[in-house]
Amino acid sequence: MLQDLTHSNISKFQVSEFILMGFPGIHTWQHWLSLPLALLYLLALTANILILVTIKQEATLHQPMYYFLGILAVVDMGLGTNIMPKILAILWFNAKAISLPECFAQMYAVHCFVAMESGIFVCMAIDRYVAICRPLHYPSIITESFVVKTTVVMALRNTLTTIPVPVLAAQRHYCSQNQIEHCLCTNLGVTRLSCDDRTINSIYQLFLAWTLMGSDLGLIFLSYVLILHSVLKLNSAEAASKALSTCTSHLILILFFYTIIVVISITHSAAMTVPLIPVLLNVLHNVIPPALNPMVYALKNKELRQGLYKVLKLDIKGN
């Protein structure tokens, strides 16, 4: 009887929307952050669209390595577009309210896109491993069919394994607080407001981190250990340098991507003392890589750089 009454009261006071407060501790002047964030978002969109156009138009870039880069560009644009319009609406128009279904949908999309980016980095690491360690077999292994199959596998893996995150969050009862000290709907930020036990949410979040990100990072690490081992056996210093140069841009982006994820995880433990840091890092992690990825590849890859010059109709010699 008492249990039924308690459940009835919880259902009665279930909140109908969440309020995204923005950046904790700086609410009075957080609107000033809108300009750099908007510029980063526009830069990300412009740079990734340019990458896609360049890969499409330049026949020399119709290779698996660049196809993966094109897929990464699409994922990056999806990640930024999933969160930035709402963040800018909060900062510009004080549009802080978000419905529960919209919040859970955003939560799902963030997890899915981040996991997809991690998966594409794995595919790119395998591509570089075969290109350097098994160069004679590269044309027969890394084909267009391989690109399609691995992309489909990664898409299915990430869309299916991340479904429980918003589903479990939606099962919680939100009966009192509805103000989220964040700019977007994160799993931990939302479920922290629930009136019942959220242990299962934390366990599944940890499970995802170890199975998806952990396994991806392990495969990437293994690929680069094998690449380094193969390069060190080369007799020519010039050949070794050329082999490593093709991996530099990929390695820079991987280190940045996973380092920020680790830092975010660590700073969440200090969220009570300095709550702004994990929130700011979380937002930047969803907008800086989409802007950084195409620029790093354009700077480090000669073929892509020359293709961009042609698309932009720049006549620059010596590149």
Salt bridges, closest charged atoms under 4 A:
GLU58 OE1 - LYS310 NZ 3.63
ASP127 OD2 - ARG128 NH2 2.72
GLU181 OE1 - HIS27 NE2 3.29
ASP196 OD1 - ARG172 NE 3.38
ASP216 OD1 - ARG157 NH1 2.86
